[in-house]
Amino acid sequence: SLGNVGSMLLVAPIFLVVANLALPLQGRWSLALTTGTLAFALVAMAFLLSAALLDAIGALRSVEALVRGTEWERGAWLLGTLGAATFALFAMIDHAAPRALKRDWRGGVTVDAQLWTMLAGVMIAAFPLIGGGIAHGSMLTDGAPPDEIAGTLSWFRMAAGAGLGLAALSALTALASLFLIYTTARRAEYVPVAAEPG
């Protein structure tokens, strides 16, 4: 259908967005290994691309017939929202908060914890749901009884719940980072520069 084709075509502009943001880093890829704004932005781009590819794969008729109405849809949705959107928000906060609060903030343990707990949380939450959706669709196709389906899917859902718990912990560390920016970071002094006489 036209909607399926549109979902597949959305991959192209997302590739352009990712390329546009990644090309300025040529020769400076070592910056990506540091925690903070750039790391958050790169992870957001990776999740955005993953979500777009999953939507394109899910739009294929054979895949759509298998996974429609299953946990696959929630897993793909989590990659886009809890993955791409949340990491983009983290990047914006990490970049803007020190400037808005006029603080000299260079990150710390809380920023590291924020990055890794959210990354692990999203992956532990989303990928079991995607796998559970495939298992669910396969079991429905094979005519498995509802009790067997529910018992199998409970393992996937427990893993996803653990991932969501890690994501909640990451949100708490983000709040801790904001608190530390305001209370412990040295106040930045901005000295206006006089214009040179023309």
Salt bridges, closest charged atoms under 4 A:
GLU64 OE2 - ARG68 NH2 2.48
GLU71 OE2 - ARG74 NH2 3.63
GLU71 OE1 - HIS136 ND1 3.05
GLU71 OE2 - ARG157 NH2 2.59
ASP104 OD1 - ARG106 NH2 3.46
ASP104 OD2 - ARG186 NH2 2.86
